[in-house]
Amino acid sequence: MFRRREEIGITLVVLFAMVSFVRAFDYYSPLSFYEKVNKFKRLPSDEVTRYEARFKCLEGMLDPGEIVGFISTAIPPEGKEYYYYRLTQYVLSPVTVEDSVNHQTVVGYFPERDSLLKITINLKIIQDCRNGVVLLNNKDYQ
């Protein structure tokens, strides 16, 4: 009688181990991993990541440690007075960004295309990323 219980116990342990192995193989299979990665790629990114992606076209155009100005016509969220200026500082780090156009090079963020044309009287466009971000040269800089 005791022998029969041992056989049932061992059989159940082996059966559960096999089920566990099959489930683990399914979970860690390359196809399952590929599907999970693609699902993650489709998720909407956060606001900072989207803002950071706008500045990709300026990569390599600004030297680390360089000091540039900043200008924007974007209306920040309520209660966040320097929102876009601070986001730009974060995105362009280690480049130093100052909230002024009194620099040779100025980074601009103009979500409305019309505002770019009105405000760049003394600023010459060096690079237009076509997404609201522009790199400008200040003609009047001393």
C-alpha positions, -999 to 999 in steps of 0.1 A, spaced: 0 0 0 28 24 9 45 16 -23 15 27 -43 15 61 -26 52 66 -34 46 59 -71 16 83 -72 37 110 -55 67 106 -78 44 105 -108 27 138 -97 61 155 -91 74 145 -125 41 156 -141 41 190 -124 78 194 -134 70 187 -170 41 211 -170 63 238 -154 90 232 -180 66 235 -209 51 267 -195 86 281 -189 97 272 -225 66 289 -239 72 320 -218 109 323 -227 106 312 -263 122 335 -289 88 340 -307 71 350 -274 100 374 -267 97 390 -301 59 395 -297 65 412 -263 91 435 -276 69 446 -305 40 451 -282 62 474 -260 73 494 -291 37 502 -299 30 517 -265 29 555 -265 60 570 -251 60 596 -224 61 634 -231 98 638 -223 108 610 -247 87 625 -275 102 660 -268 137 645 -268 131 628 -301 125 662 -317 161 671 -311 177 641 -328 185 662 -359 208 684 -339 230 655 -328 266 663 -335 259 700 -343 265 712 -308 297 706 -288 296 694 -252 301 724 -229 290 748 -256 267 776 -243 237 782 -265 206 804 -261 170 794 -261 139 809 -276 103 795 -278 68 805 -285 53 774 -269 29 780 -241 39 759 -211 15 740 -190 -1 760 -163 21 764 -132 53 754 -151 67 787 -162 100 775 -177 88 740 -188 102 739 -223 134 757 -214 141 731 -187 132 702 -210 156 716 -236 183 718 -210 177 682 -201 176 670 -237 207 688 -249 229 681 -218 260 684 -217 254 715 -238 246 745 -216 213 762 -225 205 797 -213 171 814 -215 183 842 -238 190 850 -274 222 868 -266 244 840 -279 260 831 -312 239 799 -314 203 798 -303 181 767 -301 144 774 -309 113 755 -301 83 767 -322 54 742 -322 34 767 -344 53 772 -377 39 807 -382 55 819 -350 90 809 -363 87 833 -392 77 862 -371 103 859 -344 135 851 -363 141 886 -377 178 888 -364 182 850 -363 193 830 -393 182 794 -395 211 769 -395 191 737 -392 154 732 -393 143 698 -379 108 704 -394 91 694 -361 93 727 -343 129 726 -334 154 749 -351 190 758 -347 196 795 -352 226 818 -357 223 853 -340 234 878 -366 235 906 -340 256 887 -314 286 908 -303 
